[in-house]
Amino acid sequence: MRGTLRRAPRAPDPVDKPDAKRAKKKADASFAKLPHDLQKKIFELVYREAGISIQEQIKRLCAIRLMCRCTNEWARLALASHVMKRELERRKELAALLESATFSAVAKAILSKDASLSIFFHHLVVGTDGKNALDGLKVLTGMFDKEEKWLRKCHAHTEAGNVSLEGVYPDED
């Protein structure tokens, strides 16, 4: 016969006593329970951190939008505004690239409307829920993409040694 060693029973903990009063649960310190205005202020501090690029701000806003319905709604407009700023940055980079091109006057004329479109866009979307801002942004970026594609095609054509833009046409959709 084999002998087994048994452990002595554990002494009851005072918390385990049924007649002892249980401590009340502490209130959950949940971020979701904060007022929406305070949540919005905290998230604004996250995506408007000093020294980060617009691309990083856009990434952070996209992540914030995925959190819940509330953040999705209020971050739409901010996201549209930041994407518009980024589009204008890209267009300025293109303008700098085309500065020395033989058709720079044409490029300047095409790209000069960007500031006006930006102001117009921001005035139209102020105070909205952001849905139409994103839709308008899709239209604007589509127009910008077509223009940029044509300008890059012209730049490549002139860089290849051609002196005129004859025969270079925008792509048709």
N, C-alpha and C positions, 0 to 999 in steps of 0.2 A: 504494500500500500504506500502510496506516495503522499507526503505531507505538503501542505500549501501554507504559505505564510499569508496571513491576513493583515490588512492595515486596520489600524484603529479607526473607528468612525470619526468623521470630521465634526468638530465642535460647531454648533449652529452659529451663524453670523447674526449679529443683532438686526441687520437689515432684513434678514430672511424671516424674522419672527412675524407671524400673521397679526399679532396684536399691536405691533409697532406702527406708528404713523408713517406713511410713505410721503416722500418729498414730492412736491408738485413738479411737474415737468416744466422746464424752462421754456420760454417762448422760442420758437424756431427763429433763428437769425437768418432768414432767407432773403436773398436779393429781390425775389419776386414780390415780396410783401412790402417793399418800399413803395412810396408813391411814385407814379409814373413820371412826374416832373423831375424827381430826384434821380430816378434811373436814367432819364434822358441826359441830365447834367453829367452824371458819371460817365456815360458812354461818350458824350462829347469830349470829355477830358481824354478818353482813350484814343479816339480817332483824330483829335486835333492836337496831339502831343507835339511839343515844339521840336523842330529839327527833322521831322520825317517828311518824306516825299509825298507827292499827291498819289502816286501809285500805291504806296503803303497805306495811305488814308483810305483809298478805295477798297483795298483788301480788307482792312479792319471794318469798314462800313458793311461790306458784304457779309462778313462773319457775324456782325451784330444783327443784321437783318434776319439771319437764320435762327436766331434764338427763340423768338416767339412772335405772335401776331402783332403785338403792340410795337415792338421794336421794328418789325418789318414795315409797319405803316409810317412811323415817323422818320425812319431812315431813308425812305424812298427819295424824298425831295433832296436831302443832303447828298445822297449818292448821285443823283442826276446832276447836281451842281458841281460836284467834284469831277465827274466824268467830263463835263463840259470844259472845266478848267484844263483837264489833261488833254483834251482834243485841241484846245487852243495852244497849249505848249507844243504839241506835235506839229501843228501848222506853222508855228514860229520857227521850229527846227527846219522844216521844209523850206520856208522862206529864206532862211540863212543859207541853205544848200544851194538854192537857185539864185542867190544874189549875184553871182558871177556869170550866170548863164546869158547867152545872147538874147534870150526872150524874157529877161528879168522884168521888163516893163509889163509884159502880159501877165506874168506870175504875180507881180505886185498888185495889179488890178484885180485879179481873181481873189487873192488872199486878203485884200484890204477890207472886204466886207465882214471878216470874222469878228472884229471887235463890235460892230453894230449888231450882228446876229447874236452875239453873246449877251449884250445888254438887253436886247429884245427878248431873248429866251428867259433871262432871269426875271424881267418884269412880268412876263406872262405867267410864270410858275409860282411867284411869291404868293403864299397863303393858300396854295392848293394842297391836295393830299399826295401829290407826287406821281400818281398813275399817268396823268397826261404829260407830266414832265418827262417820264421815261419814254413814252410813246413819241413825243416831240424830239427827244434826244436820238431815238432810232432813225427818224427821218433826217435829222441834221447830219448825223454821222454817216448815213448812207450817201448823202449829197457830198460830204467832205471826202469820202472814200473815192467816189467817181472823179472828183476834181484832182485829187492827189495822184490817182492812177494815171490820168491824162498828163498831168504836169511831169510826173516821173518818166513817162513815155517820151515826152518832148525833150526832157533833159538827156535821156539816153540817146535819142536821135541826134541831138546837136553835139553830144560828146563823141559820137561816132564820126564826126567830121562834116556833117551836113550843115550848110549855112542857113537853110530855111526850114520851116516847119511844114512844107508842102508834103502832103500825103500822110500826115499824122492826124488822126481823127480820134475823138473820144470813143470808147467802147459803147456799143449799144446793148441794152439789156434785153 
